[in-house]
Amino acid sequence: MHNFFEGLMEFHFLQNALVSAVVIGAVAGILGCFIILRGMS
């Protein structure tokens, strides 16, 4: 597990990928809850 985080810190594109994945995951979660609560599905 420690090697995984060392790899993330070594390559800049992996840092960008991690940040993008976290942001997209958060936005998708919020948007999904909003859609379900509004009854749009």
PQR file with spaces between the fields and no chain letter, atoms N, CA, C, O and H, PARSE charges and radii, in Angstrom:
ATOM       1  N    MET     1       0.827   -1.194    0.000 -0.4000 1.5000
ATOM       2  CA   MET     1       0.000    0.000    0.000 -0.0000 2.0000
ATOM       3  C    MET     1       0.871    1.258    0.000  0.5500 1.7000
ATOM       4  O    MET     1       0.542    2.258   -0.638 -0.5500 1.4000
ATOM       5  N    HIS     2       1.978    1.188    0.720 -0.4000 1.5000
ATOM       6  CA   HIS     2       2.881    2.335    0.783 -0.0000 2.0000
ATOM       7  C    HIS     2       3.476    2.619   -0.596  0.5500 1.7000
ATOM       8  O    HIS     2       3.654    3.781   -0.961 -0.5500 1.4000
ATOM       9  H    HIS     2       2.246    0.376    1.239  0.4000 1.0000
ATOM      10  N    ASN     3       3.783    1.578   -1.362 -0.4000 1.5000
ATOM      11  CA   ASN     3       4.337    1.760   -2.703 -0.0000 2.0000
ATOM      12  C    ASN     3       3.342    2.450   -3.627  0.5500 1.7000
ATOM      13  O    ASN     3       3.734    3.194   -4.526 -0.5500 1.4000
ATOM      14  H    ASN     3       3.637    0.634   -1.065  0.4000 1.0000
ATOM      15  N    PHE     4       2.062    2.204   -3.404 -0.4000 1.5000
ATOM      16  CA   PHE     4       1.025    2.842   -4.218 -0.0000 2.0000
ATOM      17  C    PHE     4       1.078    4.358   -4.060  0.5500 1.7000
ATOM      18  O    PHE     4       1.029    5.093   -5.047 -0.5500 1.4000
ATOM      19  H    PHE     4       1.743    1.600   -2.674  0.4000 1.0000
ATOM      20  N    PHE     5       1.178    4.822   -2.812 -0.4000 1.5000
ATOM      21  CA   PHE     5       1.213    6.260   -2.569 -0.0000 2.0000
ATOM      22  C    PHE     5       2.535    6.876   -3.019  0.5500 1.7000
ATOM      23  O    PHE     5       2.569    8.036   -3.429 -0.5500 1.4000
ATOM      24  H    PHE     5       1.217    4.225   -2.011  0.4000 1.0000
ATOM      25  N    GLU     6       3.618    6.113   -2.945 -0.4000 1.5000
ATOM      26  CA   GLU     6       4.891    6.610   -3.473 -0.0000 2.0000
ATOM      27  C    GLU     6       4.789    6.809   -4.979  0.5500 1.7000
ATOM      28  O    GLU     6       5.317    7.785   -5.513 -0.5500 1.4000
ATOM      29  H    GLU     6       3.591    5.171   -2.612  0.4000 1.0000
ATOM      30  N    GLY     7       4.123    5.902   -5.659 -0.4000 1.5000
ATOM      31  CA   GLY     7       3.912    6.033   -7.101 -0.0000 2.0000
ATOM      32  C    GLY     7       3.080    7.250   -7.441  0.5500 1.7000
ATOM      33  O    GLY     7       3.333    7.919   -8.443 -0.5500 1.4000
ATOM      34  H    GLY     7       3.694    5.109   -5.225  0.4000 1.0000
ATOM      35  N    LEU     8       2.085    7.542   -6.612 -0.4000 1.5000
ATOM      36  CA   LEU     8       1.255    8.719   -6.856 -0.0000 2.0000
ATOM      37  C    LEU     8       2.062   10.004   -6.728  0.5500 1.7000
ATOM      38  O    LEU     8       1.855   10.948   -7.491 -0.5500 1.4000
ATOM      39  H    LEU     8       1.880    6.998   -5.799  0.4000 1.0000
ATOM      40  N    MET     9       2.970   10.044   -5.779 -0.4000 1.5000
ATOM      41  CA   MET     9       3.759   11.249   -5.570 -0.0000 2.0000
ATOM      42  C    MET     9       4.881   11.378   -6.603  0.5500 1.7000
ATOM      43  O    MET     9       5.423   12.466   -6.802 -0.5500 1.4000
ATOM      44  H    MET     9       3.138    9.277   -5.159  0.4000 1.0000
ATOM      45  N    GLU    10       5.222   10.279   -7.250 -0.4000 1.5000
ATOM      46  CA   GLU    10       6.334   10.305   -8.200 -0.0000 2.0000
ATOM      47  C    GLU    10       5.923   10.880   -9.551  0.5500 1.7000
ATOM      48  O    GLU    10       6.695   11.604  -10.179 -0.5500 1.4000
ATOM      49  H    GLU    10       4.782    9.396   -7.088  0.4000 1.0000
ATOM      50  N    PHE    11       4.718   10.565   -9.998 -0.4000 1.5000
ATOM      51  CA   PHE    11       4.271   10.977  -11.331 -0.0000 2.0000
ATOM      52  C    PHE    11       3.176   12.027  -11.215  0.5500 1.7000
ATOM      53  O    PHE    11       2.202   11.857  -10.481 -0.5500 1.4000
ATOM      54  H    PHE    11       4.090    9.977   -9.488  0.4000 1.0000
ATOM      55  N    HIS    12       3.361   13.122  -11.960 -0.4000 1.5000
ATOM      56  CA   HIS    12       2.406   14.226  -11.884 -0.0000 2.0000
ATOM      57  C    HIS    12       1.056   13.833  -12.469  0.5500 1.7000
ATOM      58  O    HIS    12       0.019   14.247  -11.950 -0.5500 1.4000
ATOM      59  H    HIS    12       4.153   13.259  -12.556  0.4000 1.0000
ATOM      60  N    PHE    13       1.048   13.039  -13.544 -0.4000 1.5000
ATOM      61  CA   PHE    13      -0.221   12.680  -14.172 -0.0000 2.0000
ATOM      62  C    PHE    13      -1.060   11.785  -13.256  0.5500 1.7000
ATOM      63  O    PHE    13      -2.287   11.793  -13.351 -0.5500 1.4000
ATOM      64  H    PHE    13       1.890   12.702  -13.965  0.4000 1.0000
ATOM      65  N    LEU    14      -0.421   11.016  -12.375 -0.4000 1.5000
ATOM      66  CA   LEU    14      -1.175   10.205  -11.423 -0.0000 2.0000
ATOM      67  C    LEU    14      -1.822   11.080  -10.353  0.5500 1.7000
ATOM      68  O    LEU    14      -2.917   10.780   -9.879 -0.5500 1.4000
ATOM      69  H    LEU    14       0.576   11.010  -12.298  0.4000 1.0000
ATOM      70  N    GLN    15      -1.145   12.158   -9.977 -0.4000 1.5000
ATOM      71  CA   GLN    15      -1.748   13.101   -9.032 -0.0000 2.0000
ATOM      72  C    GLN    15      -2.980   13.745   -9.657  0.5500 1.7000
ATOM      73  O    GLN    15      -4.014   13.892   -9.005 -0.5500 1.4000
ATOM      74  H    GLN    15      -0.255   12.401  -10.363  0.4000 1.0000
ATOM      75  N    ASN    16      -2.861   14.130  -10.933 -0.4000 1.5000
ATOM      76  CA   ASN    16      -4.006   14.720  -11.631 -0.0000 2.0000
ATOM      77  C    ASN    16      -5.153   13.729  -11.734  0.5500 1.7000
ATOM      78  O    ASN    16      -6.314   14.100  -11.561 -0.5500 1.4000
ATOM      79  H    ASN    16      -2.021   14.012  -11.463  0.4000 1.0000
ATOM      80  N    ALA    17      -4.835   12.471  -12.014 -0.4000 1.5000
ATOM      81  CA   ALA    17      -5.871   11.446  -12.128 -0.0000 2.0000
ATOM      82  C    ALA    17      -6.574   11.231  -10.795  0.5500 1.7000
ATOM      83  O    ALA    17      -7.794   11.070  -10.760 -0.5500 1.4000
ATOM      84  H    ALA    17      -3.892   12.169  -12.154  0.4000 1.0000
ATOM      85  N    LEU    18      -5.826   11.226   -9.706 -0.4000 1.5000
ATOM      86  CA   LEU    18      -6.417   11.030   -8.383 -0.0000 2.0000
ATOM      87  C    LEU    18      -7.334   12.193   -8.019  0.5500 1.7000
ATOM      88  O    LEU    18      -8.442   11.979   -7.527 -0.5500 1.4000
ATOM      89  H    LEU    18      -4.835   11.357   -9.735  0.4000 1.0000
ATOM      90  N    VAL    19      -6.884   13.407   -8.253 -0.4000 1.5000
ATOM      91  CA   VAL    19      -7.710   14.583   -7.953 -0.0000 2.0000
ATOM      92  C    VAL    19      -8.966   14.574   -8.813  0.5500 1.7000
ATOM      93  O    VAL    19     -10.055   14.869   -8.321 -0.5500 1.4000
ATOM      94  H    VAL    19      -5.984   13.580   -8.652  0.4000 1.0000
ATOM      95  N    SER    20      -8.825   14.239  -10.089 -0.4000 1.5000
ATOM      96  CA   SER    20      -9.981   14.187  -10.981 -0.0000 2.0000
ATOM      97  C    SER    20     -10.980   13.136  -10.525  0.5500 1.7000
ATOM      98  O    SER    20     -12.186   13.384  -10.530 -0.5500 1.4000
ATOM      99  H    SER    20      -7.940   14.000  -10.488  0.4000 1.0000
ATOM     100  N    ALA    21     -10.497   11.973  -10.133 -0.4000 1.5000
ATOM     101  CA   ALA    21     -11.387   10.899   -9.683 -0.0000 2.0000
ATOM     102  C    ALA    21     -12.148   11.302   -8.425  0.5500 1.7000
ATOM     103  O    ALA    21     -13.337   11.010   -8.302 -0.5500 1.4000
ATOM     104  H    ALA    21      -9.517   11.771  -10.128  0.4000 1.0000
ATOM     105  N    VAL    22     -11.478   11.965   -7.496 -0.4000 1.5000
ATOM     106  CA   VAL    22     -12.141   12.393   -6.259 -0.0000 2.0000
ATOM     107  C    VAL    22     -13.204   13.445   -6.561  0.5500 1.7000
ATOM     108  O    VAL    22     -14.310   13.380   -6.024 -0.5500 1.4000
ATOM     109  H    VAL    22     -10.512   12.202   -7.596  0.4000 1.0000
ATOM     110  N    VAL    23     -12.878   14.408   -7.410 -0.4000 1.5000
ATOM     111  CA   VAL    23     -13.836   15.472   -7.737 -0.0000 2.0000
ATOM     112  C    VAL    23     -15.038   14.900   -8.479  0.5500 1.7000
ATOM     113  O    VAL    23     -16.179   15.230   -8.155 -0.5500 1.4000
ATOM     114  H    VAL    23     -11.980   14.462   -7.846  0.4000 1.0000
ATOM     115  N    ILE    24     -14.795   14.045   -9.470 -0.4000 1.5000
ATOM     116  CA   ILE    24     -15.894   13.454  -10.234 -0.0000 2.0000
ATOM     117  C    ILE    24     -16.765   12.581   -9.335  0.5500 1.7000
ATOM     118  O    ILE    24     -17.990   12.594   -9.454 -0.5500 1.4000
ATOM     119  H    ILE    24     -13.869   13.776   -9.734  0.4000 1.0000
ATOM     120  N    GLY    25     -16.143   11.830   -8.446 -0.4000 1.5000
ATOM     121  CA   GLY    25     -16.908   11.001   -7.518 -0.0000 2.0000
ATOM     122  C    GLY    25     -17.795   11.828   -6.606  0.5500 1.7000
ATOM     123  O    GLY    25     -18.947   11.469   -6.365 -0.5500 1.4000
ATOM     124  H    GLY    25     -15.148   11.820   -8.349  0.4000 1.0000
ATOM     125  N    ALA    26     -17.270   12.926   -6.101 -0.4000 1.5000
ATOM     126  CA   ALA    26     -18.058   13.791   -5.216 -0.0000 2.0000
ATOM     127  C    ALA    26     -19.218   14.435   -5.970  0.5500 1.7000
ATOM     128  O    ALA    26     -20.343   14.468   -5.472 -0.5500 1.4000
ATOM     129  H    ALA    26     -16.334   13.218   -6.298  0.4000 1.0000
ATOM     130  N    VAL    27     -18.947   14.944   -7.162 -0.4000 1.5000
ATOM     131  CA   VAL    27     -20.000   15.589   -7.952 -0.0000 2.0000
ATOM     132  C    VAL    27     -21.072   14.576   -8.342  0.5500 1.7000
ATOM     133  O    VAL    27     -22.262   14.886   -8.286 -0.5500 1.4000
ATOM     134  H    VAL    27     -18.033   14.918   -7.567  0.4000 1.0000
ATOM     135  N    ALA    28     -20.667   13.375   -8.736 -0.4000 1.5000
ATOM     136  CA   ALA    28     -21.636   12.349   -9.122 -0.0000 2.0000
ATOM     137  C    ALA    28     -22.501   11.945   -7.934  0.5500 1.7000
ATOM     138  O    ALA    28     -23.702   11.728   -8.090 -0.5500 1.4000
ATOM     139  H    ALA    28     -19.700   13.124   -8.782  0.4000 1.0000
ATOM     140  N    GLY    29     -21.909   11.842   -6.759 -0.4000 1.5000
ATOM     141  CA   GLY    29     -22.682   11.500   -5.569 -0.0000 2.0000
ATOM     142  C    GLY    29     -23.703   12.562   -5.218  0.5500 1.7000
ATOM     143  O    GLY    29     -24.856   12.248   -4.922 -0.5500 1.4000
ATOM     144  H    GLY    29     -20.933   12.019   -6.632  0.4000 1.0000
ATOM     145  N    ILE    30     -23.288   13.806   -5.249 -0.4000 1.5000
ATOM     146  CA   ILE    30     -24.201   14.908   -4.930 -0.0000 2.0000
ATOM     147  C    ILE    30     -25.306   15.005   -5.974  0.5500 1.7000
ATOM     148  O    ILE    30     -26.477   15.162   -5.631 -0.5500 1.4000
ATOM     149  H    ILE    30     -22.351   14.061   -5.489  0.4000 1.0000
ATOM     150  N    LEU    31     -24.936   14.911   -7.238 -0.4000 1.5000
ATOM     151  CA   LEU    31     -25.922   15.001   -8.315 -0.0000 2.0000
ATOM     152  C    LEU    31     -26.896   13.828   -8.266  0.5500 1.7000
ATOM     153  O    LEU    31     -28.092   14.007   -8.496 -0.5500 1.4000
ATOM     154  H    LEU    31     -23.984   14.784   -7.517  0.4000 1.0000
ATOM     155  N    GLY    32     -26.399   12.643   -7.970 -0.4000 1.5000
ATOM     156  CA   GLY    32     -27.267   11.468   -7.871 -0.0000 2.0000
ATOM     157  C    GLY    32     -28.279   11.615   -6.753  0.5500 1.7000
ATOM     158  O    GLY    32     -29.456   11.307   -6.939 -0.5500 1.4000
ATOM     159  H    GLY    32     -25.427   12.498   -7.783  0.4000 1.0000
ATOM     160  N    CYS    33     -27.841   12.080   -5.601 -0.4000 1.5000
ATOM     161  CA   CYS    33     -28.768   12.306   -4.480 -0.0000 2.0000
ATOM     162  C    CYS    33     -29.804   13.362   -4.839  0.5500 1.7000
ATOM     163  O    CYS    33     -30.984   13.209   -4.524 -0.5500 1.4000
ATOM     164  H    CYS    33     -26.884   12.331   -5.450  0.4000 1.0000
ATOM     165  N    PHE    34     -29.374   14.418   -5.489 -0.4000 1.5000
ATOM     166  CA   PHE    34     -30.298   15.483   -5.886 -0.0000 2.0000
ATOM     167  C    PHE    34     -31.362   14.955   -6.840  0.5500 1.7000
ATOM     168  O    PHE    34     -32.545   15.263   -6.693 -0.5500 1.4000
ATOM     169  H    PHE    34     -28.416   14.542   -5.745  0.4000 1.0000
ATOM     170  N    ILE    35     -30.938   14.159   -7.819 -0.4000 1.5000
ATOM     171  CA   ILE    35     -31.881   13.623   -8.807 -0.0000 2.0000
ATOM     172  C    ILE    35     -32.877   12.673   -8.148  0.5500 1.7000
ATOM     173  O    ILE    35     -34.072   12.724   -8.440 -0.5500 1.4000
ATOM     174  H    ILE    35     -29.977   13.909   -7.939  0.4000 1.0000
ATOM     175  N    ILE    36     -32.395   11.815   -7.269 -0.4000 1.5000
ATOM     176  CA   ILE    36     -33.292   10.874   -6.591 -0.0000 2.0000
ATOM     177  C    ILE    36     -34.280   11.617   -5.692  0.5500 1.7000
ATOM     178  O    ILE    36     -35.469   11.297   -5.684 -0.5500 1.4000
ATOM     179  H    ILE    36     -31.424   11.773   -7.032  0.4000 1.0000
ATOM     180  N    LEU    37     -33.799   12.604   -4.936 -0.4000 1.5000
ATOM     181  CA   LEU    37     -34.685   13.326   -4.029 -0.0000 2.0000
ATOM     182  C    LEU    37     -35.707   14.178   -4.776  0.5500 1.7000
ATOM     183  O    LEU    37     -36.816   14.387   -4.283 -0.5500 1.4000
ATOM     184  H    LEU    37     -32.834   12.864   -4.943  0.4000 1.0000
ATOM     185  N    ARG    38     -35.348   14.666   -5.950 -0.4000 1.5000
ATOM     186  CA   ARG    38     -36.284   15.456   -6.744 -0.0000 2.0000
ATOM     187  C    ARG    38     -37.258   14.572   -7.521  0.5500 1.7000
ATOM     188  O    ARG    38     -38.246   15.070   -8.060 -0.5500 1.4000
ATOM     189  H    ARG    38     -34.448   14.496   -6.350  0.4000 1.0000
ATOM     190  N    GLY    39     -36.993   13.275   -7.583 -0.4000 1.5000
ATOM     191  CA   GLY    39     -37.872   12.356   -8.297 -0.0000 2.0000
ATOM     192  C    GLY    39     -37.752   12.462   -9.803  0.5500 1.7000
ATOM     193  O    GLY    39     -38.723   12.237  -10.526 -0.5500 1.4000
ATOM     194  H    GLY    39     -36.191   12.870   -7.145  0.4000 1.0000
ATOM     195  N    MET    40     -36.561   12.807  -10.280 -0.4000 1.5000
ATOM     196  CA   MET    40     -36.367   12.986  -11.715 -0.0000 2.0000
ATOM     197  C    MET    40     -36.043   11.683  -12.436  0.5500 1.7000
ATOM     198  O    MET    40     -36.014   11.653  -13.666 -0.5500 1.4000
ATOM     199  H    MET    40     -35.773   12.990   -9.693  0.4000 1.0000
ATOM     200  N    SER    41     -35.803   10.624  -11.704 -0.4000 1.5000
ATOM     201  CA   SER    41     -35.409    9.386  -12.381 -0.0000 2.0000
ATOM     202  C    SER    41     -36.621    8.565  -12.788  0.5500 1.7000
ATOM     203  O    SER    41     -36.472    7.491  -13.370 -0.5500 1.4000
ATOM     204  H    SER    41     -35.826   10.648  -10.705  0.4000 1.0000
